[in-house]
Amino acid sequence: EAPGYGADVLRLWVSSVDYTGDVMIGPQVLRQMSDIYRKLRGTLRYLLGNLHDWRVGNSISYDDLPMIDQYALFQLENIVKNIRESYESYQFFKIFQIIQRFIIVDLSNFYFDVAKDRLYTGGTTSFTRRSCQTVLSAHLLSIVRVIAPILPHLAEDVWQNLPFAYTLEDGSAAEFVFESKWPVLDEKWRTFPVGEIYFWGKILELRTEVNKVLEVARTGKLIGSSLEAKVYLFTDDASLASRLREMCTAKHDADTLQRIFIISQVEVLPSTPNGLIRNIPYSGEYLVEGKDKVWIGVSRAEGSKCERCWNYSTQVGSFVEHPTLCSRCYEVLAVQPIPSMAAVS
């Protein structure tokens, strides 16, 4: 007997086809739709789970957010705008394509991947965690409402499990998802500087290339986890090199290259790496937009592994009270309230 996928999966299939031509349906097609549905549901569960202790009063203002968060909100606003235009033109298959790419590529493969460090190792009420939760809440509220016309059962299920109340303009709480209205575009989020959009595109491209070299190092048994690695970068492009150095010591920890690459250390070399190549076991080169060459090297990270965040640091062992922690985790525990045994049990 064929499995029952439910009404939402069938509605998702309807939204995926271009009704101006021939359409296909069958067990394999529905199975593919079910897989996509599960990924979307998993994304929404991830958002709900990481917002369990978040309230609207915890929001961080846009101007204070790290650049990676502002970039994420810029992408979200463009997605909401494009989806609305597709609804208005009855091009539902475009909505399906936009959501699928946004959930799987832009969120799961990048922002969610990078955000785990902030969410799991930052202090419960720390800026780094609350700023990330501010962005996640915006994504949750937007995604659940833009998918509601296509996936009403899933959207309502999520809405009934929101860990915080959503208030309408008149001050009343939206009890159901269709009472919440369409997301209102925030023009400030869409004014992300053009130069920064271009630069973050380069960073995402660079991250992909760094991951390729890390994978070669992993295959060669140099590292297991990417956190066991230190990455070296070199480019003749003075402007790009300057920005990369700035990101190594960015104001916000979330904007640093080691967090974006999910490694322990990054060093931007000031001169050609020829003299270092023999000491760096794995390396590679790539052209940024086909013109600016970037050299990437990978070696074992320096220092010891922090047992809390699993990053490697030369500062592990420096703190008598917590000799197995890095300085970041030590500072978190210094201010983090310890739950009582009664609360834990």
Buried (B, 14 or more C-beta within 10 A) or exposed (E): EEEEBEEBBEBBBBBBBEEEEEEEEEEEBBEBBBEBBEBBBEBBEBBBEBBEEBEEEBBBEBEEBBBBBBBBBBBBBBBBEBBBEBBEEEBBBBBBBBBBEBBBEBBBBBBBEBBEBBBEBBBEEBBBBBBBBBBBBBBBBBBBBBBBBBBBEBBBBBBEEBBBEBEEEEEEEBEEBBEBEBBEBBEEBBEBEEEBEEBBEBBBBBBEBBBEBBBBBBEEEBBEBBBBBBBBBBBEBEEBBEBBBBBBEBEBBBBBBBBBBBBBBBBBBEEEBEEBEEEBBBBBEBEBEEEBEBBBBBBBBEBBBBEBBBBBBEBBBEBEEBEBBBBBBBBBBEEBEEEEEEEEE
